[in-house]
Amino acid sequence: MRILVIEDEAKLADYVKRGLTEDGYTVDVARDGIEGRYLATEGDYQLIVLDIMLPGVDGFGVLAALREKRNTPVLMLTARDLVEDRVRGLQAGADDYLVKPFAFSELLARVAALLRRGPASSEGSNTKLTISNLEMDLIGRKAWRDGQRLELTAKEFSLLALLARRKGQILSRTTLAEQVWDMNFDSDTNVVEVAIRRLRAKMDDPFRPKLLHNVRGMGYVLEDRTA
């Protein structure tokens, strides 16, 4: 699940990004309304956390541009606690509203609730995936093979979800590192290989058919090659 955070307060943006990332989400951050408007309308996100007071274009302007093109769920995040602002945001198309300061646990709960309600018609919004006897619940962050629940860490689930959403596509180590760990790929690190090995031990080795494959010199692919 990819989330866009549009927030100009650097410390708060980093705090929200770190917390959501630790919970298994892939998070991008925009620090002003102009960049935020572009990413929100052109990117592929399942949810947007949007501040109102932004340089360049305020949150209402970003929301208006977004609603002309997409129905991506929006959680408005702001220091304003005026009823008029909340009403204006909701009337403009926001799905929920959270006033600063807030408990991060409440943010997580609201994010999860909005993702469950997410528009079924939006691109990439499928919440259930099935590949052979692998089943995934992207909102509940649960996975099963042959009916058996898989005990995956947050990063292992995010890695599997990315591979599953792009089933049949070869994903390079660079792509996996950037989208799952949000890091520039370093050829000296083996974080991807270690995670793939652990994921395979839990998800693939005990089951048939084999779904997770190495493609020499290119990367990894999730697919049922017996079909």
C-alpha positions as CSV (number, residue, x, y, z in Angstrom):
1,M,0.0,0.0,0.0
2,R,1.4,3.4,-1.1
3,I,0.6,6.5,0.9
4,L,1.4,10.1,0.1
5,V,2.0,12.5,3.0
6,I,1.8,16.2,2.0
7,E,3.1,18.1,4.9
8,D,5.5,21.1,5.1
9,E,6.6,20.7,8.7
10,A,9.8,18.6,8.2
11,K,9.8,17.0,11.7
12,L,6.1,16.0,11.5
13,A,6.4,14.7,8.0
14,D,9.5,12.6,8.9
15,Y,7.7,11.3,12.1
16,V,4.6,10.3,10.1
17,K,6.6,8.7,7.3
18,R,8.8,6.7,9.8
19,G,5.7,5.5,11.7
20,L,3.8,4.5,8.6
21,T,6.8,2.8,7.1
22,E,7.4,0.8,10.3
23,D,3.8,-0.4,10.0
24,G,4.6,-1.7,6.6
25,Y,3.3,1.0,4.2
26,T,5.3,2.5,1.4
27,V,5.4,6.3,2.0
28,D,6.3,9.3,-0.2
29,V,6.4,12.8,1.2
30,A,5.8,16.2,-0.5
31,R,6.9,19.3,1.3
32,D,4.7,21.9,-0.5
33,G,1.4,22.1,-2.2
34,I,2.7,22.3,-5.7
35,E,4.7,19.1,-5.5
36,G,1.9,17.5,-3.5
37,R,-0.7,18.4,-6.1
38,Y,1.4,16.9,-8.9
39,L,2.1,13.6,-7.0
40,A,-1.5,13.3,-5.8
41,T,-3.0,13.7,-9.3
42,E,-0.3,11.8,-11.3
43,G,0.9,9.2,-8.8
44,D,-0.6,5.8,-7.8
45,Y,-1.5,6.1,-4.1
46,Q,-4.1,4.3,-2.1
47,L,-4.4,7.1,0.5
48,I,-3.2,10.7,0.9
49,V,-2.5,12.4,4.3
50,L,-2.9,16.1,3.5
51,D,-2.1,19.2,5.5
52,I,-4.2,22.4,4.9
53,M,-1.5,25.1,5.5
54,L,1.0,24.5,2.7
55,P,3.3,26.8,0.7
56,G,2.5,27.2,-2.9
57,V,-1.0,25.7,-3.0
58,D,-3.0,25.1,0.2
59,G,-4.5,21.8,1.1
60,F,-8.0,22.8,-0.3
61,G,-6.4,23.6,-3.7
62,V,-4.6,20.2,-3.7
63,L,-7.9,18.5,-2.8
64,A,-9.8,20.3,-5.5
65,A,-7.3,19.3,-8.2
66,L,-7.3,15.7,-6.9
67,R,-11.1,15.4,-7.0
68,E,-11.2,16.5,-10.6
69,K,-9.2,13.3,-11.5
70,R,-9.3,10.7,-8.7
71,N,-11.3,9.4,-5.7
72,T,-8.2,8.5,-3.6
73,P,-9.1,8.6,0.1
74,V,-7.8,11.8,1.8
75,L,-7.1,12.3,5.5
76,M,-6.8,16.0,6.2
77,L,-4.2,16.8,8.9
78,T,-4.1,20.3,10.3
79,A,-3.5,22.5,13.3
80,R,-6.8,24.2,12.7
81,D,-9.6,23.2,15.0
82,L,-12.3,25.4,13.6
83,V,-15.6,23.8,12.7
84,E,-15.7,25.9,9.5
85,D,-12.4,24.4,8.3
86,R,-13.5,20.8,9.0
87,V,-16.8,21.4,7.2
88,R,-15.1,23.0,4.2
89,G,-12.6,20.1,3.9
90,L,-15.3,17.5,4.1
91,Q,-17.5,19.4,1.6
92,A,-14.5,19.6,-0.7
93,G,-14.1,15.9,-0.7
94,A,-11.9,14.9,2.3
95,D,-12.8,11.6,3.8
96,D,-11.6,12.2,7.3
97,Y,-10.1,14.9,9.5
98,L,-7.4,14.8,12.2
99,V,-6.3,17.8,14.3
100,K,-2.7,18.3,15.4
101,P,-1.4,17.4,17.9
102,F,-2.6,13.8,17.6
103,A,-1.7,10.3,18.9
104,F,0.0,8.3,16.2
105,S,-2.1,5.3,17.2
106,E,-5.2,7.3,16.2
107,L,-3.6,8.2,12.8
108,L,-2.9,4.6,12.2
109,A,-6.5,3.6,13.0
110,R,-7.9,6.3,10.7
111,V,-5.5,5.3,7.9
112,A,-6.6,1.6,8.2
113,A,-10.3,2.6,8.3
114,L,-10.0,4.8,5.2
115,L,-8.1,2.0,3.3
116,R,-10.9,-0.4,4.1
117,R,-13.4,2.1,2.7
118,G,-11.1,2.9,-0.3
119,P,-12.9,3.3,-3.6
120,A,-13.2,0.0,-5.4
121,S,-13.0,1.7,-8.7
122,S,-9.6,3.3,-8.2
123,E,-6.5,1.8,-9.8
124,G,-4.5,-0.5,-7.6
125,S,-7.3,-0.5,-5.0
126,N,-7.9,-4.3,-5.0
127,T,-7.6,-5.5,-1.4
128,K,-7.6,-9.2,-2.1
129,L,-5.0,-11.0,-4.2
130,T,-4.9,-14.7,-5.2
131,I,-2.0,-16.4,-7.0
132,S,-2.4,-20.2,-7.2
133,N,-2.9,-21.2,-3.5
134,L,-1.5,-18.0,-2.2
135,E,-4.1,-15.6,-0.8
136,M,-3.5,-12.1,0.5
137,D,-5.6,-9.5,2.4
138,L,-3.8,-6.2,1.7
139,I,-5.8,-4.2,4.2
140,G,-5.7,-6.8,7.1
141,R,-2.0,-7.5,6.0
142,K,-2.5,-11.2,6.2
143,A,-1.4,-14.0,3.9
144,W,-2.2,-17.7,3.5
145,R,-0.7,-20.6,1.5
146,D,-2.9,-23.6,0.9
147,G,-5.2,-22.3,3.7
148,Q,-2.3,-22.0,6.2
149,R,-1.7,-18.5,7.8
150,L,1.8,-17.2,7.1
151,E,3.6,-15.5,9.9
152,L,5.3,-12.6,8.1
153,T,7.0,-9.5,9.4
154,A,5.8,-6.1,8.2
155,K,8.6,-5.9,5.7
156,E,8.1,-9.5,4.5
157,F,4.5,-8.7,3.9
158,S,5.2,-5.5,2.0
159,L,7.8,-7.4,-0.1
160,L,5.3,-10.1,-0.9
161,A,2.5,-7.6,-1.6
162,L,4.7,-5.7,-4.1
163,L,5.6,-9.0,-5.9
164,A,2.0,-10.1,-5.9
165,R,0.6,-6.9,-7.3
166,R,3.1,-7.2,-10.1
167,K,2.8,-10.9,-10.6
168,G,4.6,-12.1,-13.7
169,Q,6.8,-9.1,-13.8
170,I,10.6,-9.3,-13.0
171,L,11.4,-6.8,-10.3
172,S,15.1,-5.8,-9.8
173,R,16.8,-5.6,-6.4
174,T,16.9,-1.8,-7.0
175,T,13.1,-1.6,-7.4
176,L,12.5,-3.7,-4.3
177,A,14.9,-1.7,-2.2
178,E,13.4,1.6,-3.3
179,Q,9.7,0.6,-2.9
180,V,9.9,-1.7,0.2
181,W,12.7,-0.1,2.2
182,D,12.5,3.4,0.7
183,M,16.2,3.4,0.2
184,N,18.7,4.1,-2.6
185,F,20.1,0.7,-3.6
186,D,23.6,0.0,-2.5
187,S,25.2,-2.9,-4.4
188,D,27.2,-3.8,-1.3
189,T,24.1,-4.5,0.8
190,N,22.3,-7.8,0.8
191,V,19.1,-6.6,2.5
192,V,17.0,-7.7,-0.4
193,E,18.6,-11.1,-0.7
194,V,18.2,-11.8,3.0
195,A,14.5,-10.7,2.9
196,I,13.8,-12.8,-0.1
197,R,15.5,-15.8,1.5
198,R,13.4,-15.4,4.7
199,L,10.2,-14.9,2.7
200,R,10.8,-17.9,0.6
201,A,11.4,-20.1,3.7
202,K,8.0,-19.1,5.1
203,M,5.9,-18.7,2.0
204,D,7.4,-21.0,-0.7
205,D,9.6,-23.8,0.6
206,P,6.9,-25.7,2.6
207,F,4.4,-25.5,-0.3
208,R,3.7,-26.5,-3.9
209,P,3.8,-25.1,-6.5
210,K,6.8,-22.8,-6.1
211,L,5.8,-19.2,-6.8
212,L,8.9,-17.1,-6.0
213,H,11.6,-17.4,-8.6
214,N,15.1,-15.9,-9.2
215,V,15.8,-14.6,-12.6
216,R,19.6,-14.6,-13.0
217,G,21.0,-11.1,-13.5
218,M,17.6,-9.5,-13.4
219,G,15.8,-9.9,-10.1
220,Y,12.8,-11.8,-8.8
221,V,9.3,-12.7,-10.0
222,L,6.2,-14.1,-8.3
223,E,4.2,-16.4,-10.6
224,D,2.8,-19.9,-10.9
225,R,4.8,-21.5,-13.7
226,T,2.7,-24.7,-13.6
227,A,-0.4,-23.0,-14.8
